[in-house]
């Protein structure tokens, strides 16, 4: 699935998925940090 996306070189969807991944990663890091600093 990811390889198909990469081979089509659909730049807008690629940037959107990258931004979504960054947002999920930032939320996960914030959650982990809040859990650790309790």
KAWO-V948052 format. One record per residue. N is the residue number from 1. RES is the residue in one small letter. PHI is phi in whole degrees, -180 to 180 (none if undefined). PSI is psi in degrees with one decimal (999 if undefined). D_LAST is the distance of its C-alpha to the last C-alpha in whole Angstrom. Layout:
n: [N;N]
res: [RES;RES]
phi: [PHI;PHI]
psi: [PSI;PSI]
d_last: [D_LAST;D_LAST]
//
This chain:
n: [1;2;3;4;5;6;7;8;9;10;11;12;13;14;15;16;17;18;19;20;21;22;23;24;25;26;27;28;29;30;31;32;33;34;35;36;37;38]
res: [x;x;x;x;x;x;x;x;x;x;x;x;x;x;x;x;x;x;x;x;x;x;x;x;x;x;x;x;x;x;x;x;x;x;x;x;x;x]
phi: [none;-66;-65;-64;-63;-72;-73;-77;56;-80;-65;-60;-69;-64;-66;-67;-68;-65;-65;-65;-63;-64;-65;-64;-64;-65;-66;-65;-65;-65;-65;-63;-64;-68;-70;-74;-93;-72]
psi: [-50.0;-39.0;-36.6;-40.4;-39.9;-35.1;-29.2;-19.1;44.3;95.4;-46.1;-45.0;-34.4;-45.3;-37.0;-43.2;-35.6;-43.0;-38.5;-40.4;-40.0;-41.3;-42.8;-41.3;-41.9;-40.6;-40.1;-41.3;-40.2;-41.5;-43.2;-41.9;-42.4;-33.7;-37.6;-32.4;17.6;999]
d_last: [39;37;40;42;40;41;44;45;43;42;41;39;38;36;35;33;32;30;29;27;26;24;23;21;20;18;17;16;14;12;11;10;9;6;6;6;4;0]
//
